[in-house]
Amino acid sequence: MNTARDLGKATAIATTDHTKAVAAPRMRLSRRGFSIDHPDPEHGERLMSDALGVSDRDAMYGILRQLVKASVSGRKPDAVNLAFMISMVESIKPRDSIEAMLAAQMVAVHVMTMRCAHQLGRAEDPAQQETAGRALGKLARTFPAQIEALNRYRNNGEPAVTVQNVSVQDGGKAIVGNVTQHASVIVSDKSPTAARPR
């Protein structure tokens, strides 16, 4: 369990590759606002900009301000929530400001989804259950749509296509073009083409 003493420590645990991971610096929250907790303020800003996938100070502080507001628990920003949110944005590895905004939204939606799940678990009357359940459902549907939007953006609007071991025998038919399959119905924007002997 994290304690206030642990909040100032860097928490890079593991990395998926063998290069040295540089964790985003921690944030310091105060009554007056927030600041990046790093001995060299300029270097701390560069590290945070890299972690958030933005190229300038205004974008970095804008995303941070939004994450601080989204981290609120009770009536004040929560340092543990904020550290989690920054860590998750960093793990998505946004490559530009569009991806940074989408990653911040994804993290905020995830946090709100978990809050709604908690509220649903604690709901004591049917009206509370209904409200929390409805919000949970909407948020839970939003997250996969955000993942899809990020993937589409990263692929320049092109859906990822994987073709493996396609074989058409003499007299067989193949569909060339976009294919969508729903349940047991297959819809194509092209007509089947007979295989041509070679």
Disulfide bonds with the S-S distance in Angstrom:
none
